[in-house]
Structure formats: structure tokens, C-alpha cells
């Protein structure tokens, strides 16, 4: 039987796209190790080479964590993320008076909650993203899994994706309380009574279920 060439090409392209998406979300082992000494941070991977980051005078290391291809360091003045893929450090200086409340490190991203803002490190690009909180805005829920993280404030919902990077928000009714948050590696569903909001790592947009 003769199969038209166009159909063959379409099938091949679809197969490549599915394979690439699956590879991007494969379970990965810990491939990054972070250590410090003599005023420096050292980022190590399973391959050759060392990535160094100098600390400023008086800058203290408070937290060091790593998972998968991602490393995280919290100091007295900065957030530092290490991308094992790029073998590169990304740094973000904290505002004076900012207080870090919670952080979660996954194989491909870091999500950090502060009193004044939330921060996300996208390991694939080696960059930090920041989303400032408004006056009187407070985070009530903060749930993170491998490729997706969601936060609920008294005004909106925020989603962060390890595959796309950046924060994506959607307003909610002021004071509306969540009934439940369901989450797996790539999808989060937030329940507000009969209303359900969905955030997916591959789309990075909020969708309301009918």
C-alpha cells in the first residue's frame, strides 16, 4: 500500500515533538553539587569543570540546596541559582528589609516566597524572575511540585513553570478562600467552591474549568 509522503512527514514531525516533550520531563538524578569556602561558591556537575561565584564582603551563606540539575543558595543579601545545564550562576539582589519565608528546590526550578515578592529560578535559562506583591497583598497558599508551582494570595493566583519560566497571574475575588489544591508534576488545580482554576507547566496560562 502506498502512503502519501505528506502523511509520512506529518507523522514523523509529531513523533519528534512528542519525544522532545517527553525528554524534557524525564526523571533526572541529582547532577549538581554546591559547596562554599574562602568567600566563594563552587558549582559542580557530573562533567568536568567548576563554576565559581564570589561572595561580597560580609555576605553570609544561609542555605545551600541542590536537586537534579538545579542548585540554590540563599545568602544574607542575595538569591543565587545554579544551572547545571549551562554551568552558570544566576543572582538576584534582595531589597533591603526583604524577609525570605519559604523556598522549594525541584530538579529544574526554584520557587522562593518572600514578604515583599515571590521569586522563581528557571534552571533551563539560568535566570531569576520576580513578582512583587502589592500593598496589603499576602500569600495564603504555596504549593510546588517538580515542574509547576502555584501560590494563592488574598487577591490573585500565581503560577510558575519550570518549562517556560516566569510568573503568570490571574485575579480572584478579594478574600476568596481556597477549598483545595490538587497538584502533580505538571498540573495544578485550585478549587474555589464550584470554581476550578487550572495551571499547566506546558501552557503557563490559567484556565477555568466549566
URNORDA-V237520 format. One line per field, one symbol per residue. ss: DSSP state (@ for helix, = for strand, . for the rest). phi: phi as a letter, one per 40 degrees, with the letter a starting at -180 (. if undefined). burial: b if it has 24 or more other C-alpha atoms within 12 Angstrom, else e. A space follows every 10 residues. Layout:
ss = ???
phi = ???
burial = ???
This chain:
ss = ....@@@@@@ @@@@@@@@@@ @@@@...... .======..= =====....= ====...... =======..= =====..=== ===....=== ===......= ======..== ====..==== ==....==== ==......== ====...=== ===..===== =.....==== =........= ===...==== ==..====== .....===..
phi = .cbddccccc cccccccccc ccccbdcbcc bbbbabifgb bbbbbcbchb bbbcccdgcb cbabaaagbb bbbbbcbabb bbccccfacb bbcccdgcbc baabbbdbab bbbbcbabbb bcccbgbcbb bccccgcbcb babbbdbabb bbbcbabbbb bccbggcbba cbcdgcccca bbabdbbbbb bbgccbbbbb ccbfbcbccc
burial = eeeeeeeeee eeeeeeeeee eeeeeeeeee bbbbbbeeee bbbbbeeeee bebebeeeee bebbbbbbbb bbbbbbbbbb bbbbbbbbbb bbebeeeeeb ebbbbbbbbb bbbbbbbbbb bbbbbbbbbb bbbeeeebbe bbbbbbbbbb bbbbbbbbbb bbbbbbbbbb ebeeeeebee bbbebbbbbb bbeeeebbbb bbebbbeeee
